[in-house]
Amino acid sequence: MVSIKQVIVVRNDLGMGKGKIAAQVGHACVLGAEHVRKSHPAWFEKWWGGQAKIVLKVNDNKELDQVKRAAIELDLPWSEVTDAGHTQIAPGTVTCISIGPAPEDLIDKITRDLKLL
């Protein structure tokens, strides 16, 4: 049986407060889920029952971009969160990405060495 999960990868260099991080992760979850609902409905339906999510961190935008490129290479669905700049972060700053919901074994090829946030 194929396990489906969603991973959110957050930049750790922006000095975001806990509430800001929670909001950005929420944006990433919703954007990613909606993307997959349209592009891979079977994955979405399987994931919807339990909605497995993991939140990981990278040091900076360069590392985040490397994760994003790896997702693209594996043809995994991803979504990017760009901040509007109303509070702690400059407008247009990429704060995090979602990968999936998608098969866990594929996501793990990209994220297995990243640390939990």
C-alpha positions as CSV (number, residue, x, y, z in Angstrom):
1,M,0.0,0.0,0.0
2,V,1.3,3.4,-1.0
3,S,1.5,6.0,1.8
4,I,0.7,9.6,0.9
5,K,2.0,12.6,2.8
6,Q,2.6,16.3,2.5
7,V,5.8,17.9,3.5
8,I,6.2,21.6,4.2
9,V,9.8,23.0,4.0
10,V,10.3,26.2,5.9
11,R,13.2,28.7,5.6
12,N,14.9,29.0,9.0
13,D,16.9,32.2,8.3
14,L,14.0,34.7,8.2
15,G,13.6,35.1,12.0
16,M,9.8,34.5,11.7
17,G,7.9,34.2,15.0
18,K,6.0,31.1,15.8
19,G,2.7,32.5,14.7
20,K,4.1,33.7,11.4
21,I,5.6,30.3,10.7
22,A,2.2,28.7,11.5
23,A,0.5,31.0,9.1
24,Q,3.0,30.3,6.3
25,V,2.8,26.6,6.9
26,G,-1.0,26.8,6.7
27,H,-0.8,28.7,3.4
28,A,1.5,26.0,2.0
29,C,-0.7,23.2,3.2
30,V,-3.8,24.6,1.5
31,L,-2.0,25.6,-1.7
32,G,-0.4,22.2,-2.0
33,A,-3.5,20.3,-1.2
34,E,-5.6,22.3,-3.8
35,H,-2.9,21.8,-6.4
36,V,-2.9,18.0,-5.9
37,R,-6.7,17.8,-5.7
38,K,-6.7,19.1,-9.3
39,S,-3.6,17.4,-10.7
40,H,-3.5,14.1,-8.9
41,P,-7.0,13.4,-7.5
42,A,-6.3,9.8,-6.5
43,W,-3.4,11.0,-4.3
44,F,-5.5,13.7,-2.8
45,E,-8.4,11.3,-2.0
46,K,-6.0,8.8,-0.3
47,W,-4.3,11.6,1.7
48,W,-7.5,13.4,2.7
49,G,-8.5,10.6,5.2
50,G,-5.6,11.3,7.5
51,Q,-3.9,14.3,6.0
52,A,-0.3,13.3,7.0
53,K,1.9,16.4,7.2
54,I,5.5,16.9,8.1
55,V,7.2,20.3,8.6
56,L,10.9,20.4,8.0
57,K,13.5,23.2,7.8
58,V,16.3,24.5,5.6
59,N,18.9,27.1,6.4
60,D,18.1,29.6,3.6
61,N,16.5,30.3,0.2
62,K,19.4,28.5,-1.6
63,E,18.6,25.3,0.2
64,L,14.9,25.7,-0.3
65,D,15.5,26.2,-4.0
66,Q,17.5,23.0,-4.2
67,V,14.6,21.1,-2.6
68,K,12.2,22.7,-5.0
69,R,14.4,21.7,-8.0
70,A,14.6,18.1,-6.7
71,A,10.8,18.0,-6.5
72,I,10.5,19.3,-10.1
73,E,13.1,16.6,-11.3
74,L,10.9,13.9,-9.7
75,D,7.8,15.4,-11.2
76,L,6.3,15.9,-7.7
77,P,3.6,18.6,-7.2
78,W,4.9,21.5,-5.2
79,S,3.6,25.0,-4.2
80,E,5.5,28.0,-3.1
81,V,4.5,30.6,-0.5
82,T,5.5,34.2,-1.1
83,D,4.8,36.6,1.7
84,A,2.7,39.7,1.1
85,G,4.9,41.7,3.5
86,H,2.2,43.0,5.9
87,T,4.0,42.0,9.1
88,Q,7.5,40.5,9.7
89,I,8.8,39.7,6.2
90,A,9.6,41.9,3.2
91,P,7.0,41.6,0.3
92,G,7.8,38.9,-2.2
93,T,10.0,36.8,0.2
94,V,9.6,33.1,-0.3
95,T,9.0,31.6,3.1
96,C,8.3,27.9,2.5
97,I,7.2,25.3,-0.1
98,S,4.9,22.3,0.1
99,I,5.7,19.0,-1.6
100,G,2.7,16.8,-2.2
101,P,0.5,15.3,-1.0
102,A,2.3,12.6,-2.9
103,P,3.7,9.1,-2.3
104,E,5.9,9.1,0.8
105,D,8.7,7.1,-0.8
106,L,9.1,9.7,-3.6
107,I,9.1,12.7,-1.2
108,D,11.6,11.0,1.1
109,K,14.1,10.8,-1.8
110,I,14.2,14.6,-1.5
111,T,13.6,15.3,2.2
112,R,15.0,12.4,4.2
113,D,18.1,14.3,5.4
114,L,16.2,17.5,6.4
115,K,15.5,18.2,10.1
116,L,12.1,18.7,11.7
117,L,11.2,22.3,12.3
